[in-house]
Structure formats: structure tokens, C-alpha cells
Amino acid sequence: MKNIKKILILLAFTAFFTPQAWASEAWINDLQSMFLSNNAIIYAINIRTFNAKDKNQNGIIEENLGEESGTFLNAIERLDEIKAYGINTLHVLPITPVGKVKASGTAGSLYAASSFNELNPQLKEKNSTLTLNEEAEKFIHECHNRKIRVIIDLPSCGAYDLYLKNPKLFKLDKVGNPVVPSDWTDVRLLDAGDNSKINKDVYKLYEEFTDMVIGLGADGIRADVATIKPYAFWKKLIDETKARNPQFLFLAEASDSWKEPPSEDAVFTPYNKLLEAGFDGYYGSYFDLKNWKTAKNLYSQVNFNLGLSKKFATPKSVIGSFSTHDEVSPILINGPQFSRMIIWLNATLPLNSYFIDGFQTGDDYLYFWANKKAPKTFTDDEYYFVHRGQMDIFNFSRRPWGRHFSLLRDFVMANKFKVLNQELIANGDFITLKTSSPSVFGYSRTYNKKTIVVIGNLDFKKGQDSKIHIPKTCDELTPIPIKIDSIPKIARGKITTKLMPGEIQVIYFQKFN
């Protein structure tokens, strides 16, 4: 524990004395350009838990004991820490009011929006004289002062509370009941219309939301389950928004592996049509890394995403969606080595890095009170509903934070490495390398006489003695090990190395293409 405190003090010290961190300049949104060059390092946070004050460390925020949940204002306290991690973009999970009827969890799901044109009162600082909107503006302003961009999450469905208030906004099934998409029992499906006629009332909700977050100073939107709105709906919203804010980013939660909607009553717009409608990027299928057994799976996904640039009139990109708030913690899947692999893949592949709050210290998102009856609730759900191994978005719970502190060094190093090599990440070739084992991947990124070679073992149970073929001219160069656990040998056009289960190695060559 002493070591992690020293690291955090050092990070805070570094951030505080960096002149750019405190420069108060007129903010110019550059998020789209950064994203399309694959240089965004995105960190997803739930304001409600981001800087929660759990004094008795029982995992639940109890106001009657003087504890505080996260707010826009107390979130500012952590921004220097986030800056020191190398993060340049925050993805803020939904900040709209949440439903209380037919709810999930004692605080209500962040994605059960009861309104789209106002902010969640749960995020208000109780002793502040500022309005809730002013507090949100201050948070975003303080992010910008530290050169951190802000993406706000746009929920895809409405809470049951909103249905009771305005039923005409919702899709009805054959017997006249509002549609419950998939097993999302706390929300109902909005009726956005179809490509021949979009629903103007639902469109107005999204238009008002976009106006609100732009007014707060946000730099982009992440559209939750973007696939369940029609192409024409998104094209109109994106075109109108970018006409006044060209750098405003639109990120679609969509994947090339998604083939069906979450309900037979929902429309389905696949990822490629969403990109055609104007979205700048999407999730890809990197969350399937946990299932990939051979290097070919990884190569195939990377090359598939690189091919997108040839299919659309405007550039597109993707995030490293290896671990999101919808995915089980990597720690529970394959331990800390899996998290390390995700960290360095994010730093070296042609994509935008993406992490969630608590990832950097290996939070397993296990709550001992999960799904037990609560002594107090703020909704009609009397139980602490959570998804096992996933960040809590349903209750007033603790700040995400794990115990695998050794990950933090890799996390900071990899993010800084990506920033220092941003031209290579943006423009470098992606070349797959021949390896002696199907479970071992090898690739290089090269640009302007700089090359990085990345080697990894997708077998998390067995080590691999592996040979990776590289040009013989490498033998004459001095390799700079960036991330290795054992010393590789480079000779006769091969890298010979022993990879531990799940190990990833990164080697840097100067003056070499």
C-alpha cells in the first residue's frame, strides 16, 4: 500500500508542475482529429462512483454516515491523477436522470433515462451554490484545462418513468405493451421510426440532448446501442451537429459481430451503415480477445478494421474495446497478465486506447453485498442489483479500485509510450510476423525509420518457446526493450524468446524500417 501511495504522489506532483496542466486557454475541440489518427487514450467513468467517499469501506455509500457519492465537483479532485496516467479523453457514462419505477438497483441504472434534456440530480454537490448545469460545465472546463477531452454517453432507451409520462415516444408490441428490449427490464424501447419516416418526437429528445451536452462544453457523444436507431435518424442528427461543430465526435456502440437487434420489434442498423451515416468510429470486436486462441484471430480483426478506411468517403477508426463496462473484469478471466496484454495492445495497435475506471489497478468489480436485500433504496428495487464482475452502474457504490498495483506501472508507461510515438501509431504500417506457434502473435509497426515489434502468447495456461521471423538487418541494430519479462535473443533474422503464459513483449528499434 505504501508503494502505491508513493506512485500516486509522484503522479500528482508531475501533473501539478506541468505548465500545460494549468493553462487556462480558450478550448478548441480537436477530438475527431485525434480519434481518427488513433491517438485518443480514453478512460470511461461513472461520475456517481468516480470519486465516491466510502469512509467505512463497506462498498456502499451511506449518506447518513457522512459518506458522499460521486458528483461533478468532487470528480475534479481526480483529474490531475487521470492526467498523470496519460489519459487524454474521458468517456462519461450517462449523466441524464434515472428511472425509479421498475428499476434495477437501489440508485437506478445509468442507462434508464427518465429525461434527455436535463442532468441527473444525483450528481449535484449538496453544499454548492452553483446550479447542477454550472457544476457540469465546471467539471468539463477543468478537464479542458488539463487537455482532457470529454465524451458524454447517450442512452439508447427510456426508463419506464418516461413511458408513463409520454407513451407516444415508445414502441408497442402486438398487444399494446411497451417493448422490453432483450432482458433490460428497467427500460423500454424508444420508437425512432424507420428510414422512410423518423419519429420527430424521439428525434427531438436526441436533438435536445446533443444541444445540452454541447452547451456544457463536451467534445463528443458515445451512442449506446446505436444499432437500434435507423440510418436516416443518425444521419440527420450527425449532419446537423457537425455543421456547427465539425470536430464533435460520434462514437457508435456497435460491432461487426452484432447481427441482430436486442428485440424483434427494434430496427437494426449494422455498424457499416452507422459509419456511412456519419459516425467517426465504433467498437469492433476486440472484446472477443478472451476467446481467441490463435494469432490469426487478432490479425484478422486488425486488418478488417484497417480496411474500413478504403470503404468510406471519410476516415473511420475504432476503439480497443477489449474491456468495457459491459465486459467482465480481465482479472477474473485470465488474471493480471491479461490486463497487461490489453494495456500494451491498446498502446501499439492501430486503434484508440480504451479503459474503464479501476482497470489500472485490476478491480474485479466484485461486491460482497451484490444482489442482497438493501436496508435502504432510492428506487422501487429493494436489492443491490449488479452484474457480476462488471463495474456497478445501479447503486451508490464505492470508487472503482483494485489491489493489483503492479499494473499501474505498465498502464502509465504504455500510455506515455503511445503519446511519445503518436506519429508511428497514426501512420505506421501494421505487418504480421511469422511465429513458430499458432498461439503466439507477432507484429511490427514501422514509420519514419522507427519500428516496434510486439510479441504475445494467447495461451494463458502454458508458456511458449517461440521464434519470430524478422529481417536479418535487425541483427545489426541495438534493440531497446520496452516491455519484457525475459531477455529475447535476436540473431539470424529471428527473435528467440520464452514467453510466459499470457506474456506480451514490446521491442523498439531506431533507424530501421
C-alpha positions in Angstrom: 0.0 0.0 0.0 2.9 2.3 0.8 4.3 1.8 -2.8 1.0 2.8 -4.4 0.8 5.9 -2.3 4.3 6.9 -3.4 3.3 6.3 -7.1 0.2 8.4 -6.8 2.1 11.3 -5.0 4.7 11.2 -7.8 2.0 11.3 -10.5 0.2 14.2 -8.8 3.5 16.1 -8.4 4.3 15.6 -12.1 0.9 16.7 -13.2 0.8 19.8 -10.9 4.1 21.1 -12.1 3.4 20.6 -15.8 2.7 24.1 -17.2 0.1 22.8 -19.7 -1.9 21.2 -17.0 -2.9 24.6 -15.6 -3.1 26.7 -18.7 -6.4 28.4 -19.0 -6.9 28.9 -22.7 -9.9 29.1 -25.0 -10.7 25.4 -25.7 -10.7 24.3 -29.3 -12.2 20.8 -29.8 -9.8 18.6 -31.7 -11.3 15.2 -30.6 -12.3 14.0 -34.1 -8.8 14.6 -35.5 -7.2 12.9 -32.5 -9.6 9.9 -32.8 -9.1 9.4 -36.5 -5.3 9.3 -36.0 -5.7 6.6 -33.3 -4.2 8.8 -30.6 -7.1 9.1 -28.2 -6.5 7.4 -24.9 -10.0 7.0 -23.5 -11.0 6.3 -19.9 -14.6 5.6 -19.0 -16.0 6.8 -15.7 -19.3 6.7 -13.8 -19.5 10.1 -12.1 -21.7 8.6 -9.4 -18.8 6.4 -8.3 -15.7 8.1 -9.7 -14.7 9.9 -6.5 -17.2 8.4 -4.1 -16.2 8.7 -0.4 -16.7 5.3 1.2 -15.3 6.0 4.7 -16.1 2.7 6.3 -15.1 0.8 3.2 -18.1 -1.5 3.1 -18.6 -0.8 -0.6 -21.8 1.2 -0.3 -22.2 5.0 0.1 -24.3 5.8 3.1 -25.1 9.5 3.4 -26.4 9.1 7.0 -22.8 8.1 8.0 -21.4 11.2 6.3 -20.3 9.4 3.1 -20.5 11.0 -0.3 -21.3 9.6 -3.7 -19.5 11.0 -6.8 -20.5 14.4 -8.1 -19.3 16.7 -10.9 -17.5 18.8 -8.4 -15.7 16.2 -6.4 -14.7 14.4 -9.7 -12.4 17.4 -10.3 -10.2 16.2 -7.4 -9.1 13.2 -9.5 -8.4 15.0 -12.8 -4.7 15.5 -12.0 -4.3 11.8 -11.3 -6.1 11.0 -14.6 -3.8 13.4 -16.5 -0.7 11.8 -14.9 -1.9 8.4 -16.1 -1.6 9.7 -19.7 -5.3 9.8 -20.3 -6.4 12.5 -22.9 -10.1 11.7 -23.2 -12.8 10.8 -20.7 -15.9 8.8 -21.6 -18.5 9.9 -19.1 -21.2 7.3 -18.7 -24.8 8.7 -18.8 -25.5 11.9 -16.8 -29.2 12.0 -17.5 -31.8 11.5 -14.7 -32.5 7.8 -14.0 -35.8 6.0 -13.7 -37.1 4.9 -10.3 -40.1 2.7 -11.4 -39.4 -0.9 -12.4 -35.8 0.0 -11.7 -32.7 -2.1 -11.4 -30.6 -1.4 -8.3 -31.1 1.0 -5.4 -30.0 4.1 -7.3 -31.3 3.2 -10.7 -29.4 2.2 -13.9 -27.4 5.0 -15.6 -28.9 3.8 -18.9 -32.6 4.1 -17.8 -33.0 7.7 -18.8 -36.1 9.4 -17.5 -35.3 12.6 -19.4 -32.9 13.6 -22.2 -32.7 17.3 -21.8 -31.6 17.7 -18.1 -28.9 16.4 -15.8 -29.1 13.7 -13.1 -29.7 15.4 -9.8 -27.8 12.6 -8.1 -24.6 14.2 -9.4 -25.2 17.5 -7.6 -22.9 18.7 -4.8 -25.1 19.3 -1.8 -23.3 22.3 -0.3 -22.5 24.0 -3.6 -24.2 27.4 -4.6 -23.7 26.5 -8.3 -26.6 25.1 -10.3 -26.3 21.5 -11.5 -25.5 22.6 -15.1 -22.9 25.0 -13.8 -21.2 22.2 -11.9 -21.2 20.0 -15.0 -19.7 23.0 -17.0 -17.0 23.5 -14.4 -16.1 19.8 -14.5 -15.7 19.8 -18.3 -13.8 23.2 -18.1 -11.4 21.7 -15.6 -10.9 18.7 -17.9 -10.1 21.0 -20.8 -7.6 22.9 -18.6 -5.7 19.7 -18.4 -6.0 18.9 -22.1 -8.5 16.1 -21.4 -11.4 15.8 -23.9 -14.9 14.7 -22.8 -17.3 12.3 -24.5 -20.8 12.0 -23.0 -22.8 8.8 -23.2 -26.2 9.0 -24.9 -28.6 6.3 -23.6 -30.4 4.2 -26.2 -33.7 3.6 -24.4 -36.1 5.3 -22.0 -36.9 4.5 -18.4 -40.4 3.2 -17.5 -40.9 6.5 -15.8 -40.6 8.3 -19.1 -43.0 5.9 -20.7 -45.6 6.7 -18.0 -45.1 10.4 -18.7 -45.1 10.2 -22.5 -46.2 6.8 -24.0 -46.1 8.1 -27.6 -42.3 8.0 -27.6 -42.2 4.2 -27.3 -42.6 1.2 -29.5 -45.5 -1.1 -28.6 -45.8 -4.8 -29.1 -48.7 -6.7 -30.7 -50.8 -6.5 -27.6 -50.1 -2.8 -26.9 -47.4 -3.0 -24.2 -44.1 -1.1 -24.4 -41.3 -3.3 -25.7 -38.7 -4.6 -23.2 -35.5 -5.0 -25.3 -33.6 -8.2 -24.5 -33.5 -8.6 -20.7 -33.2 -4.9 -20.0 -36.3 -4.9 -17.7 -35.7 -1.3 -16.4 -36.0 0.3 -19.9 -38.4 0.4 -22.8 -37.7 0.7 -26.5 -38.0 4.2 -28.0 -39.8 4.3 -31.3 -37.3 6.2 -33.5 -39.2 5.3 -36.7 -37.6 3.9 -39.8 -35.6 5.2 -42.8 -38.8 6.2 -44.6 -40.1 8.3 -41.7 -38.3 9.0 -38.4 -40.2 9.8 -35.3 -39.9 13.5 -34.8 -40.7 13.4 -31.1 -37.9 10.9 -30.4 -35.6 12.8 -32.7 -36.3 15.9 -30.7 -35.2 14.1 -27.5 -31.8 13.3 -29.1 -31.5 16.8 -30.6 -32.2 18.3 -27.1 -29.6 16.0 -25.6 -27.0 17.0 -28.1 -27.7 20.7 -27.6 -27.4 20.2 -23.9 -24.0 18.5 -23.9 -22.6 20.9 -26.5 -23.8 23.7 -24.3 -21.9 22.1 -21.3 -18.7 22.1 -23.4 -18.5 18.4 -24.3 -16.4 17.3 -27.2 -18.4 14.2 -28.4 -21.0 11.6 -27.9 -20.9 7.9 -27.4 -24.2 6.4 -28.6 -25.3 3.5 -26.6 -26.6 0.5 -28.7 -26.6 2.8 -31.8 -27.8 -0.1 -33.9 -31.4 0.3 -32.8 -32.0 3.6 -34.4 -32.4 3.9 -38.2 -29.7 5.2 -40.6 -31.8 8.3 -41.5 -32.2 9.2 -37.8 -28.5 9.2 -37.2 -27.5 10.9 -40.5 -29.8 13.8 -39.8 -28.6 14.2 -36.2 -24.9 13.9 -37.1 -25.1 16.2 -40.1 -26.9 18.9 -38.2 -24.4 18.7 -35.3 -21.3 18.6 -37.3 -22.5 21.6 -39.4 -21.9 23.7 -36.3 -19.2 21.7 -34.6 -17.1 19.8 -37.2 -14.8 18.2 -34.6 -17.6 16.9 -32.4 -17.1 13.1 -32.2 -19.8 10.5 -32.7 -18.8 7.0 -31.4 -21.2 4.2 -32.0 -21.6 1.3 -29.6 -21.8 -1.2 -32.4 -19.7 -4.2 -33.5 -19.1 -6.1 -36.8 -20.0 -9.2 -34.9 -23.5 -7.9 -34.0 -26.0 -9.3 -36.4 -29.4 -9.0 -34.7 -31.3 -6.3 -32.7 -32.0 -6.9 -28.9 -35.7 -7.2 -29.8 -37.7 -8.3 -32.8 -39.6 -5.0 -32.6 -36.4 -2.9 -33.0 -34.9 -1.8 -36.2 -31.3 -2.9 -36.8 -28.7 -0.7 -38.4 -25.4 -2.6 -38.8 -22.0 -1.0 -38.0 -21.2 -0.2 -41.6 -24.4 1.7 -42.2 -23.8 3.6 -39.0 -20.3 4.6 -40.2 -21.9 5.6 -43.5 -24.4 7.8 -41.6 -21.5 9.8 -40.2 -20.3 8.0 -37.1 -16.5 8.5 -36.7 -15.9 5.1 -35.1 -17.3 2.0 -33.5 -16.3 -0.8 -31.1 -15.2 -3.5 -33.4 -15.0 -7.0 -31.8 -11.9 -6.7 -29.7 -13.9 -7.8 -26.7 -13.6 -11.3 -28.2 -9.9 -11.4 -27.3 -10.7 -13.5 -24.3 -11.9 -16.2 -26.7 -9.2 -16.0 -29.3 -6.8 -19.0 -29.3 -4.6 -18.2 -32.3 -2.8 -15.2 -33.7 -4.9 -15.3 -36.8 -7.9 -14.1 -34.9 -6.1 -11.0 -33.8 -4.6 -10.3 -37.2 -8.0 -10.8 -38.9 -9.7 -8.2 -36.6 -6.9 -5.6 -37.0 -6.8 -6.0 -40.8 -10.6 -5.9 -41.0 -10.7 -2.6 -39.2 -7.8 -1.1 -41.2 -9.8 -2.0 -44.4 -12.6 0.4 -43.3 -10.6 3.4 -44.5 -11.0 2.1 -48.0 -14.7 1.7 -47.8 -15.9 5.1 -46.8 -15.5 8.6 -48.2 -14.3 9.9 -44.9 -11.8 8.3 -42.4 -13.1 6.0 -39.7 -11.5 4.4 -36.7 -12.2 2.0 -33.8 -11.6 1.7 -30.0 -9.7 -1.0 -28.3 -12.9 -2.5 -26.8 -11.0 -5.3 -25.0 -12.6 -4.3 -21.7 -15.7 -2.1 -21.3 -18.2 -1.6 -18.5 -20.3 -4.4 -20.3 -17.5 -6.9 -20.0 -16.3 -9.0 -17.1 -13.1 -7.7 -15.5 -10.0 -9.1 -17.2 -8.7 -10.1 -13.8 -11.5 -12.6 -13.4 -10.9 -14.0 -16.9 -7.1 -14.6 -17.1 -5.6 -12.6 -14.2 -3.2 -9.6 -14.3 -1.3 -10.9 -17.3 -4.5 -10.5 -19.4 -4.7 -6.9 -18.2 -1.1 -6.3 -19.2 -1.7 -7.7 -22.6 -4.7 -5.4 -23.1 -2.6 -2.4 -21.9 0.1 -2.9 -24.5 -2.2 -3.9 -27.3 -4.0 -0.6 -26.8 -0.7 1.2 -26.9 0.7 -0.4 -30.1 -2.2 -1.4 -32.4 -3.8 1.0 -34.9 -6.7 1.9 -32.7 -7.8 4.3 -29.9 -6.9 3.1 -26.4 -9.9 2.4 -24.2 -10.1 1.5 -20.4 -12.6 1.8 -17.7 -12.3 3.2 -14.2 -10.4 0.8 -11.9 -8.8 -1.1 -14.7 -5.3 0.3 -14.0 -5.2 -1.4 -10.5 -7.1 -4.5 -11.6 -10.5 -4.0 -10.0 -12.5 -7.3 -10.2 -15.8 -5.4 -9.6 -17.0 -8.0 -7.1 -19.2 -6.5 -4.4 -19.9 -8.7 -1.3 -23.4 -7.2 -1.0 -24.3 -7.9 -4.6 -27.9 -8.8 -5.2 -28.7 -8.9 -1.5 -31.6 -7.0 0.0 -30.7 -3.4 0.8 -31.7 -1.6 4.1 -32.4 1.5 2.1 -33.3 2.1 -1.6 -34.0 5.2 -3.7 -36.0 3.2 -6.3 -38.7 0.5 -6.2 -35.9 -2.1 -6.3 -35.1 -3.3 -2.8 -32.0 -5.3 -3.9 -28.4 -4.3 -4.7 -28.6 -5.4 -8.3 -25.3 -5.8 -10.1 -23.8 -7.7 -13.0 -21.1 -10.0 -11.6 -17.6 -8.8 -12.4 -18.7 -5.6 -14.0 -18.5 -2.0 -12.8 -21.6 -1.1 -10.8 -23.9 1.3 -12.6 -27.0 0.5 -10.5 -26.2 1.6 -6.9 -24.4 4.3 -4.9 -21.3 2.2 -4.6 -17.6 2.6 -3.9 -15.0 4.1 -6.1 -13.6 1.5 -8.6 -10.1 0.5 -7.4 -8.3 -2.9 -7.3 -5.3 -4.4 -5.5 -3.1 -5.3 -8.4 -0.9 -2.3 -8.0 1.9 -3.6 -10.3 -0.4 -3.0 -13.3 -0.2 0.7 -12.7 3.4 1.0 -13.8 2.6 -0.7 -17.1 -0.6 1.4 -17.5 1.3 4.7 -17.2 4.3 3.5 -19.2 2.2 2.2 -22.1 0.1 5.4 -22.3 3.2 7.6 -22.3 4.8 5.4 -24.9 1.8 5.8 -27.2 1.9 9.6 -26.8 5.7 9.7 -27.5 5.2 7.6 -30.6 1.9 9.1 -31.8 3.2 9.6 -35.4 4.1 5.9 -35.6 0.7 4.9 -34.1 -1.1 7.2 -36.5 0.8 6.4 -39.7 2.8 3.2 -39.2 2.3 0.0 -41.2 0.9 -3.0 -39.5 2.9 -6.0 -40.5 2.2 -9.5 -39.2 5.3 -11.7 -38.4 5.7 -15.4 -38.8 5.9 -17.2 -35.5 6.7 -20.8 -34.6 3.4 -21.3 -32.6 -0.2 -20.6 -33.6 -1.0 -19.2 -30.2 1.9 -16.6 -30.4 1.2 -13.4 -32.3 3.9 -11.1 -33.6 3.5 -7.8 -35.5 5.5 -4.7 -36.2 4.6 -1.1 -36.6 7.0 0.9 -38.6 7.2 4.6 -39.7 9.9 7.1 -40.5 12.8 4.8 -39.6 11.2 3.7 -36.3 9.9 0.2 -35.6 8.3 -1.5 -32.7 7.9 -5.3 -32.6 5.2 -6.8 -30.4 5.1 -10.4 -29.4 2.5 -12.1 -27.2 1.3 -15.5 -26.0 -2.5 -16.0 -26.2 -2.2 -19.2 -24.2 -2.8 -18.2 -20.6 -2.0 -21.7 -19.2 1.2 -22.7 -20.9 4.4 -20.9 -21.7 5.8 -21.0 -25.2 9.4 -21.2 -26.6 8.9 -19.2 -29.7 10.8 -18.0 -32.7 9.6 -14.9 -34.6 10.9 -14.2 -38.0 12.2 -10.6 -38.7 14.5 -9.1 -41.3 18.2 -10.1 -40.9 19.2 -6.4 -40.9 17.7 -6.3 -37.4 20.8 -8.3 -36.2 23.0 -5.2 -36.7 20.7 -2.9 -34.6 20.5 -2.4 -30.8 17.0 -3.3 -29.6 15.5 -1.2 -26.9 13.3 -3.4 -24.6 10.2 -1.5 -23.7 8.1 -4.3 -22.1 9.8 -7.7 -21.5 9.8 -10.2 -18.6 12.7 -12.3 -20.1 15.5 -11.4 -22.4 14.9 -12.3 -26.1 17.8 -13.2 -28.4 18.0 -11.6 -31.8 20.1 -13.3 -34.4 20.0 -14.7 -38.0 16.7 -12.9 -38.7 14.9 -14.4 -35.7 13.8 -13.3 -32.3 14.0 -16.3 -30.0 12.2 -15.9 -26.7 10.5 -17.8 -23.9 7.0 -16.4 -23.3 5.3 -17.0 -20.0 1.5 -17.7 -20.1 -0.2 -14.6 -21.4 3.1 -12.6 -21.7 3.5 -9.7 -24.1 6.8 -8.2 -25.1 7.5 -4.9 -26.9 10.8 -4.1 -28.5 11.8 -0.8 -30.1 14.3 -0.3 -33.0 15.6 3.1 -34.0 16.7 4.0 -37.5 15.0 0.9 -39.0 12.2 0.4 -41.4 
